[in-house]
Amino acid sequence: HLSSAYGSRAELVVAGADGLLGRLAPGFPYIEAEVRYARDHELAIYPDDVLARRTRLSFLDRAAAEAARGRVAELLAGA
């Protein structure tokens, strides 16, 4: 997933993971490290920046995106 989504930048996503390899939502490939990458390298500020614009999870499964929203907010805040 990371290779197809980020290309040569996939290594940067993993390098900054610091153990954040958990899935944002069951059944989807998106991992917590992608939120940190979006915050630090793509200027994502709000959960919708990640859930709709970076991962597209909001469009794929609204309920899964809503369930992940709290964790995404924590990660964007630096948790």
C-alpha positions, 0 to 999 in steps of 0.5 A: 500500500505505502509503495503505491500511495507514496512511491519513493516517499514510502520510506519516509512514511516508515522512517517517521513511524516510531511504532505507529504501524497500527491500522486506522480502520479494520479492513483498510491499509491505512496506518497511523504513521501516514497521519504523522507523515501528512501532518509533518510533510503535507501540512495536514491540520484537521482529521478531514485533511487525512480522512478525506484528502490523504487516505480517501477513507471518508469516501470509501467507508464513512463509518470507518472514517468516523470511528478513526476520527478521534485517533487521527485527531490525537495523532495530528495533535502530536500524540 
